[in-house]
Amino acid sequence: MSTRYSNGMKKQKGFTLIEVLIVLAIIAILATIVMVSLNPTKQFKFARDSQRTSHLMSILNSIGQNMIDHDGILYCANTPTDIPINIKTGIDSVGGFNIADCLVPQYLQTIPFDPSKPGAYYSSPSNFNTKYSIDQDSYGHINLYADAEATSSIMKISR
C-alpha cells in the first residue's frame, strides 16, 4: 500500500540531504569534544614514560641478577666492575658506562633505550646509547635515571 502525491509520484521513505548533513555535523562536534578531552598527545607521553620505567626496571633487575650470581659483585666481561659512585653516568658504549658487557646476552637480549630521544639506539653490545643514566650512592644503592615527558622531571629507580 503506497501513498501517492497529487502529481502521481510515489512517496519514498528515507532521509533528506539536510538531515544527513546535520547528523554528520553533530558527529563531528562530538568527536572533536572526545578528542580534546582525551588529549592523545598527553596519553602518548604517559605511554612512553611507562615504557621508560619498564626499561629501567629491566636493566635494574638484570644488574641485580648479575650481582646475585656473583655474590653481590657486578661482573662485566668476567671482571668485577664498579658502578660510578655519586657520578651520574650515561649508559652507552662510548664514553659512558658500558653495561652491555655485564648483561647481554645472559641477562638481557638487548639493552633497552629511550623510546623517543634523538640519538638513542642499540645496534650491538659494542654500539649503543640508551640515553639513560646510572650511578651508585654512598650506601650502595644503584640508581637509574630517565628524562620523563609527562611530568617534566627526571624519573629515578633505585635498588
Buried (B, 14 or more C-beta within 10 A) or exposed (E): EEEEEEEEEEEEEEEEEEEEEEEEEEEEEEEEEEEEEEEEEEEBBBEBBEBBBEBBBBBBEBBBBBBEEEEEEBBBEEEEBEBEEEEBBBBBBEEBBBBBBBBBEEBBEBBBBBBBBEEBBBEEBEEBBBBBBBBBEEEEEBBBBBBBBBEEEEBBBBB
